[in-house]
């Protein structure tokens, strides 16, 4: 998935509201930008190593996240929040800059996600495969 660049502001939002029923995170920024970011998009684009991998080409395609909820959200210093998702994922640290990026680029991110799903022969509601056992799980 695409990454945020320095083109997005890193100042904190003036509003941050978790809308549990509609499953969106609403943000307002000092520059007037307002975004409603679906929890599903946040989960599939989580900046965690579990989702992004440890380098280019190691991203893990996320599926089955349409109904995911945010069950908690904690501040990380003055620069980010760390949501806890209903599927147990809680290692993504979302900086203000990254959240702005997700809001501003969500149409392109959804298109890219659909393309990655199609290339993998999956749909967004496919269950995630079980995680391999062992330390690395490479069955060589």
N, C-alpha and C positions, 0 to 999 in steps of 0.2 A: 504494500500500500504506500501511497505517497507520504512524504514527510513534511512537517512544517518547516518553514524557513524563517529567516530573520525578518521577512516581509510582514509578519504578523505582530501586533503589539503584545508586549509582555506584561503590561500593567493589569492589575486585578480588575475583575468585573465589578460594576456598581451594584449588580443584582445577581443572585444565583439561587434558583428555585428548583427543587426536585418535584416534578409533577408525577406522583406515583401512579395515578389512575391512567393518565395518557402516556406514561412511560417516556417522558422527555425531560431533559435538563434545560431550563431556560436561563439564558445569560444576557445581561446588558452590559455593554462596555462604555467607558467614558467618551469614546468617539461617536457614540450614538448607535453603534451596531447592536442589534438584538438577534439572538439565535435561539432556536428550539431544536436541540440535538437529541434524536432518539437514543434511548439506552442501547438499543441493538447496535447502532452505528458506533457508539462509544466502545461497546464490548468487542466488536469485530475489528476495531482499529486501536485497541488498547496498546499503549506504548510499552507494555511489558515485554520482557524477553520471552515469556511463554507464548506470546502471539507474534512478536516481531522477529524472534530468533536472535542469534548472536552475530548476525552479519547479513549482508545482502544475499537474497536467494534462500534464506532460511526461515522465511515467514511461514506461519502455520495458518492455513485457511480455516476460518471459524465458521461453523454452521450450527443450525438449531438454536439461534439466539434471539429469534423474533419476540419471544415472550419474556426475555430476561428483565429483571427488575434491579434497581439499585436499592439495597437494603440498608446501606449506611454510607456516609461520606465524611471523610476526615480531612482537615486542613493539613498541608505539608508546608511548614514555614509560611512565608508570605507569597509564595510563588506558584502553588499548585494545590490540588485536592487529590485524594486517593479514595475512589469509590469502592464499595464492596458490592459485588453483584450476586444475585440470587443463585447462580450456578457455582458459587464458591470462589470465583476469580476475584482477587483483591490486591494483585501486585502491580497494577498499572498506576503510575503517577502522572496525572494529567496537569501539565503546566497551563497557566492562563493563555500563553501563546498557542499551545497545542489545541486547547478548547476553541480558541478563536479560529484556528485553521479548520478544525472539524466543522464548525458552524458555517464558515465562509465557503468551504469547498465540498459541502455534503453532497451536492448533486453529482459532482465528478467522482467522489468517493463511492457513492452507490453504483454508478456506472462501472467503475473499475471492479468493484466487488462482484457485480453481475457477470462481468467478463471472466473473472478468475473462477467463479463457480461453473460457468459454462465450459471453460477449458478443462476443468477437473471432472466434468460430467456429473455435477452435483446441483442441488437446489438449496436455497437458504434454510430450508427446514430439515435438511438431512441431519441425522444425529452425528455428533462428533465421534470419530473412532476412539476406542479405548486407548488410554496412554500406555505405551509399552512399559513393561516392568524393568527392574534393574536400574543401575546408575545411568547408563546412556541409552539402553534399549536398542542398540544396533546389533541386529542378529547376523553378524558376519561369520 
